[in-house]
Amino acid sequence: MRFLPHTQDDRKEMLGSIGASHIDDLYENVPAECFPKNPINLPTTKGEIEVERIISAYAAQNHAAHNGAFFLGAGSYYHHIPASVDHIIQRSEFLTSYTPYQPEISQGTLQVIFEFQSMIAALTGQEIANASMYDGSTAVAEAMLMAKRITKKDNVKIHGKLHPHYFDTLKTYLDRFDGKIISDELDENCACLIVQTPDFYGNIHELEDLRKACDEKGALLVVVINEIVSLGLLPPPTLADIVVGEAQSIGNAMMFGGPYLGFFACSSKHVRQMPGRLCGQTVDADGKRSFVLTLNTREQHIRREKATSNICTNQGLCATAFTIHLSLLGEE
């Protein structure tokens, strides 16, 4: 974005509107010792071409993800994104992160969300998925809270190595509620067992024994997928009660760490405890297919403190990019 500097008249008008005579008046409450004692040695003024060359030279010192084999990222990964994805999501109809509050006049957006939900449900082997979460870490934390509501239990057991950012977010949420993350064996006071597969070290965990242990203790099995592309090779975690994770790898660039795309799927029997928006398909008065936001009574703008979550939006544009990319790839 180009910077168009303010004129002297612009500055004078803005200062006058707040009762200041000089820009230094804005800093009069800052202690003198906080100001530099010597003038800052800034480079001389440069033109646009010179600035572009300087910044490009700085950027060239980095080792970009697309320049070779790239195994860093910890949940932020470089994948090829078809040019058509960016072209389509820049249409004015899609270029928003907000779920529409008047779904009847936003059928295109709602259809994309419905298709996104359908794709996530198919990939995870679950019956229903929501309209997206902020990212994988908040999706894990919301899954924990959902399990606590369903089971009326407090503690959480983590199996294997969970992404450290996910763990930190989980702990932050749990600090405001009863319960703790236990290191011992799963017990009768555990709301859920959380397992990431592949985990942070790349280990793939078999779910059969974990499913059996959860059933014996009355806990829910929460499966975390940090790299959704892995579901193209591994079988869907159908044994899980809740499947959450990060979907950045499909349709979304690394973008210096965000915004990203959390997903959340579960069995239909738990749908009323699911956080976030849900888009449903129905027919209108003329019998034509239409899309609506459904089960809104779970949500913050309807029930306030009784809502399943305080999330009141979704990652609509990132979900649109995901849906376009996966549609281009096809089912096979």
N, C-alpha and C positions, 0 to 999 in steps of 0.2 A: 504494500500500500504506500503510495507516495505521500510525503509530508509537505503540506503547503503552509509555510510559516505565516503567523499573524502579522499584520501590518502594525505600525505604531499607533494608528487610530484604533485598531482592534484592541490592542493592549490597554490603551488609555480608557476606552469604554468599559472594559471588563474590570479594571482596577477601580474605576469610579463607581461601578455598581455595588462594590463591596466596601466602599469607603476607604480605599487605600490610594495613596498618592504615588507610590513607587513599589516595584516588585519586591524590594528588600523588606518592605513592611510585612510581608507574609511570613518572614522568618524571625520577627522580633522576639518571639517567645523561645527561640532556640538558644541555649547557653552559648556564650562566646567560645568556650573551649571546644565546642563541637565543630567549629569551622576550621578548615585547614589554615595553618599559619603561613604557608607559602602558596603562591598561585599554582593551580594544577597545570601541569605541562601537557596541554592538549595539542594535537596536530593542527596545522593550518587548515583553513577551509578547502574542501575538495569538491570537485564537480561530480555529477552522477556517475560518469564513466569511470573516473578514478576510484570512487568509493566502491563500485561494483568489482573492479579489479582487485582492490585490497581485500575485500571480504571474500572473494572467490579464492584468493591465495591462502587466506586463513582456512577456509573450508577444505581446500585440497590437502591440508595436512592431516585430515581425519582419514581413517580407514572406513569407508562406507560399507554398509551391509551388502550392497549389490556388487561389490568389487571382488568377491571371492567367497569361499566357504565361510559360513557364519553360524557359530554355535552359541553365541551369547544371547541375552535377551530376557531369560527368566520369565517367560510368558509374553514377551513382545518379540514377534518373529517376522522376518522378511519373507514374503511370498510374492510371486508375480500376481499382479492385479490387472485384468483386461482394461484397456483404455475406455471401453464402453461404460464401465462402472462409474468412473468419475464424470463422464459426459452426462449420464442419466441423472445421477444424484444432484447435479448442479441445476437441474430444472427447478424453476421457482415453486412448483407444486410440492417438491420433496425437500427443499433446502430449509428444514426446520428440525429441531430436536424434540419438539413438543407433540404429545398426543393430542389430537383435536378435542375440544370440549363440545363441539357440535358435530358429532359423527355423521349425521345425516347429510351434511354438505361437504364431507371430506371422504367420500367413498374410496377414492384412489389410495389415499394414505392408509385407510383402514384395511383395504385389501392387501396392501403390502405387509402390514403388520400381521394379518391373518396368515398369509403365506409364510412369513418368517416363523410364526409359532408352529405351523404345520411342519416346516423343515426341521426345526429343533426337536419336535416330538418324534419325528421319524429317525433322526440321527441318534437320539438318546434311548429310543425304545420305550418312551413313556407315553402316557395317554394325553397329556396336556402340557402346554408350555405358555409362559406369559409373554408380554410384549417386549421384554428385555429388562435388564438391570444395568446399573451404572458400570460395573465391571465385575470380573471374577471374584475379587475379594469381598465386595459387598454382597454378592450372590451367596457366597459361603456363609457369611454372617446371618443373612436373612433365612437361610435354610436351617441354621441352628435355632433361631428364634421360632421358626415354624414348628420344628420338632418339639421344642419345649411347650408350645401351645397344645400340640396334639397329645403328647404323652403325659403332660402335667409333671414332668420330671426336670431336674436341674442341671446335672453334670453332662459333660461332653468328653468323649473319648476320640483321640486322633490315632489312626493306624498308619504307620509309615511316615514318610517325610512330606509334610504339607508345605506348599510354597510359603516362605517366611513372611511375605507381605499379607498373604491370606491369614496366616496365624496371628499376626499383629492386629489385623482388623477384627478377627474373631475375638481376640482377647479384649479389645477396646469395647466391643458391644457387650461382651459377657461381664465386664466390670460394672455395668449398670443394672445387672440382673443377679438374682440368686444363682448359685452354681459356680463350677470351676471346670477347668480342663484337667482331667485326671491322667496320670501316667500308669496307673495300675490296670488290672484287667477290667473289662467291661462289667459293670455291676447293675443292680436293680434300680439305682437312682440315675442312670444315664438316659438322657433324652435321645441321644443319637451317637452313632459311630461314624466318623468322617474319614474317608479314605480317598486320596488323590491317586489316580491311575491313568497314565503313567505318573509316578510321583516326581518330586523335584529332582531326584537323582536318575530318573528314567526307568525305575523299576515298575513292572506291570504286576498288579496284585489280582489274584484270583478272588472272586467274590462269593463263591459258594460257602466257604467256611465262615466268612464274615456275616453272610445272610443268616446262617444257622445260629450264630452267637447272638445276633440282634433279636431273633425270634425268641430265643430262650430267656433273654433279659427284658423283653418288651421295649426295645429301643428301635429307632428308625435307622436305616442305612442310607447315609448321604454320600454319593459318589461325586468327586470333583474332577472335572476335565479341564486342565490348564491349557491344553493345545487341542482345539476341536478337530483339527485335521487328522488327529490320531484315530478318530471314529471312522475314517475311510478305510482303515486297516483292521482295527480291533472290533470285536463284536459289541453291539450296544449294551450298556449296563442295565439290562432289563430287570435284574434282581434288586435294584435300588428302589427305595421309596421316593427319594429326591435326587435329581441329577442337576448339578450346577457347574458353572465354569466360565471360561473366557472364549469369545468367538472372534477376537480381533484378526486372526490369521486369514479369514475369508472376507475379502472385499475391503479390508481396512489396512491402511499403511501403519508403519510403526509410530509416526507422528510424535516423536520425542516422549512417548509414554502415555499418550491419551489425546482425546477421549477414546475409550475402548467400549467393548460390548459384552456385558455379562448376560448369561442366559440362565433360565430357571425352568425346570420341568419336573413333573411328578405324576403320580397316579390320580385319576379323576376323583377318587374318594376323599382326597385331601384338598380339593380345589378351593374350598371356602376358607382354608387357612393359608392359601398361597398369597404372597405379596405381589404388588405391582398391577399394572393394567392387563386386562384380558379382552381380546377382540373375538367376537363370535359372528357366525354366519347365520342369516335368517332370510325371510322373504318379506317384501313390503306389501302394502295393501293391494297392489296390482299383481302380486305373485312373482315379482322379479327378485332375483338374488340381491341381497344387500348385507351390509356389515355394520355391527354395532359394538359399542363398549358394553360388556356384560358383567354381571355380578359386582356392580359398583358399590354395593353396600359394604364390601370388605375394605373400602379405600378411605384414605385420610380425609379427602374433601367431603365425605359423607358422614363418617362415624367419628372423626377426630381421634380422641384417645382410645377408642375401642377398635380402631382400624388394625388390620394385620401388619401394616408397615407405615412408616411416614414417607416412603417414596411416593411422589405425586407426579411423576413424569416417566419418561423412558428414553432410551438412546435411539430415537426414531431414525435419524439419518444414518447412523452406523448400522442399524438393523436393515435399512433399505439397501445399503451397499452390500451387506452380507447376502441378502435375498437375491439381488441382481447377479452377483458373482456365482452363487450356487445354482441359480437358474441357468446361467450360461454353461456351467459344467455339466448339468444334467444328472439324472439318477444314476447313471453308470460311471 
